[in-house]
Amino acid sequence: MPKCRKPWGYAAKKIMAKGFSLGSFAVTPEQGRVALSKGVTTLFLGFDTMFIPAAVKNYLGLLGSIADHPTS
């Protein structure tokens, strides 16, 4: 999202200048590292729209594994 970088940087500087800490969301470890390097002090892991597809994928994978190797 290159279009968001300049406004984000501007807002972040203004927020920190007023003494507030920055918070952000990160889905991947790399996104977390980038956020921390930019002064974020409160970092949240992911968000619902990321966790729901991952949970469904995991569930379907486990279900497929069970179907391939039934226990009874």
C-alpha positions as CSV (number, residue, x, y, z in Angstrom):
1,M,0.0,0.0,0.0
2,P,2.5,2.6,-1.2
3,K,-0.2,5.3,-1.2
4,C,-0.7,5.0,2.6
5,R,3.0,5.3,3.6
6,K,3.2,9.1,3.3
7,P,0.0,9.9,5.2
8,W,0.9,7.2,7.8
9,G,4.3,8.7,8.3
10,Y,2.9,12.2,8.7
11,A,0.2,11.0,11.2
12,A,2.8,8.9,13.2
13,K,5.1,11.9,13.6
14,K,2.2,14.1,14.8
15,I,1.0,11.5,17.2
16,M,4.4,10.9,18.7
17,A,5.0,14.6,19.0
18,K,2.0,14.9,21.2
19,G,3.4,12.2,23.5
20,F,1.1,9.4,22.5
21,S,2.5,5.9,21.7
22,L,1.9,4.3,18.4
23,G,0.0,1.1,18.0
24,S,-0.3,-1.1,14.9
25,F,-1.4,-4.5,13.6
26,A,0.9,-7.0,12.0
27,V,0.0,-10.3,10.3
28,T,3.5,-11.5,9.7
29,P,6.7,-11.3,11.8
30,E,8.3,-9.1,9.0
31,Q,5.4,-6.6,9.3
32,G,5.9,-6.6,13.1
33,R,9.6,-5.9,12.7
34,V,8.9,-3.0,10.3
35,A,6.3,-1.5,12.7
36,L,8.6,-1.7,15.6
37,S,11.4,-0.1,13.6
38,K,9.1,2.8,12.9
39,G,8.5,3.5,16.6
40,V,5.4,1.4,17.3
41,T,5.3,0.5,20.9
42,T,2.0,-1.4,21.0
43,L,1.9,-4.2,18.5
44,F,-1.2,-6.5,17.9
45,L,-1.0,-9.8,16.1
46,G,-3.2,-10.0,13.1
47,F,-6.9,-9.3,12.9
48,D,-10.1,-11.2,12.4
49,T,-10.0,-11.2,8.6
50,M,-6.6,-12.9,8.8
51,F,-7.4,-15.4,11.6
52,I,-10.7,-16.7,10.2
53,P,-9.3,-17.9,6.8
54,A,-6.3,-19.5,8.6
55,A,-8.5,-21.3,11.1
56,V,-10.7,-22.6,8.2
57,K,-7.7,-23.8,6.3
58,N,-6.3,-25.5,9.4
59,Y,-9.7,-27.1,10.1
60,L,-10.1,-28.4,6.6
61,G,-6.5,-29.8,6.6
62,L,-7.1,-31.6,9.8
63,L,-10.5,-32.9,8.6
64,G,-8.8,-34.2,5.4
65,S,-6.2,-35.9,7.4
66,I,-8.8,-37.6,9.6
67,A,-10.8,-38.6,6.5
68,D,-7.6,-40.1,4.9
69,H,-6.7,-42.0,8.2
70,P,-9.9,-42.9,10.1
71,T,-9.3,-44.0,13.7
72,S,-12.3,-46.4,13.8
